[in-house]
Amino acid sequence: NQTAGLGSIHDPTRLVVELAQVFRLRGQNNVVRDNLIERPSMEQAERIEKTVFIRAPRSLNYGEVARLIDVVKGTGANPIGLQIDDLEQ
């Protein structure tokens, strides 16, 4: 999702609210991770697709990126992927 205006490293409140809403809608619509479709014995909340990719500019230092990952992890996101801008092709 390319949604803009989801806060900042220092105030990620809007991001947390947005992810909670997305995950709640996915739960209501039964959007489960592909590899867990055939595992109905798992709790529904554990099967919901909660993959998040973070695109971090190289200008952010490690601590800021780690802080953002912790915030996203706190929403229940799993797995979390990291994409660095401007990587050489």
N, C-alpha and C positions, 0 to 999 in steps of 0.2 A: 504494500500500500504506500502510496506517495503522499500521504496526508501531511500537510504543512501545519506549523503552529502548534505542535504538541508539547511545548514547554522547552526547558533547557536542562543542562546537566544539573544546575543548582535548584531548579524547581520542575521536576518531572511529573507533577500532579496530573496535568492533562493527559500525558501519555499513559499513566497508570489507569486513569478513568476510561480512556479509549480502549485499552487492552482488555480491561474487565468487561466492558460492553461487548466487544468483539467475541470474547470467549463465551460470554453468556448467550449471545445469539447463536454461536456455533453449537452450544449445548442444546438449545431449544430446537435447532434445525438438524440435530443429530449428525453434525459434521465431524466424523471421526478420522483419525490418522489411518492411512491406507494399510499399514502393517498391523493394525489392531481391529480391522473390520470383523475378522473371523474369531474374535476373542470376546464373546458376549459375557463370559464369566467375570471379566474385569468391570470395575465400577465405571459407570458412564462418564463421570468427571475425569477419570484417568485416560479415557479413550479419545477425548475431544482433541481435535487438531489445535495445538498451541505452539506451533513453530514460529519463531520470530527471527528475522534477520536484522542486524544493526549495521547500518552503513556509517562508518566513522571516518571523518577526514583525517588525514595525517597530522593536521595541526593540533588535534587533541592529544594530550599526554596519556600515558598508560593509566594513571590513577583515575582520570575522568572517564575513560572507557570502562574500566573495571567497576566504577561506581554505577554507571548506566546499566551494565550487565547485571549487577546485583539488584537494581530497581526492577528491571524486566523479569528477572528470575523470581522476584517477590510476587509478581502477578500470577505465577503459575506457568509461565512460558517454559516450554521444553520440547525440543532442543532450541538452543539459541545459537545462531550463526553470526559470524562477524565478517563484514565485507569492508575492505579498506579502499577508499577512493584512489584513483590514479595509479593503480598497480600497472606495471609494465606488462604488455601483452606478450 
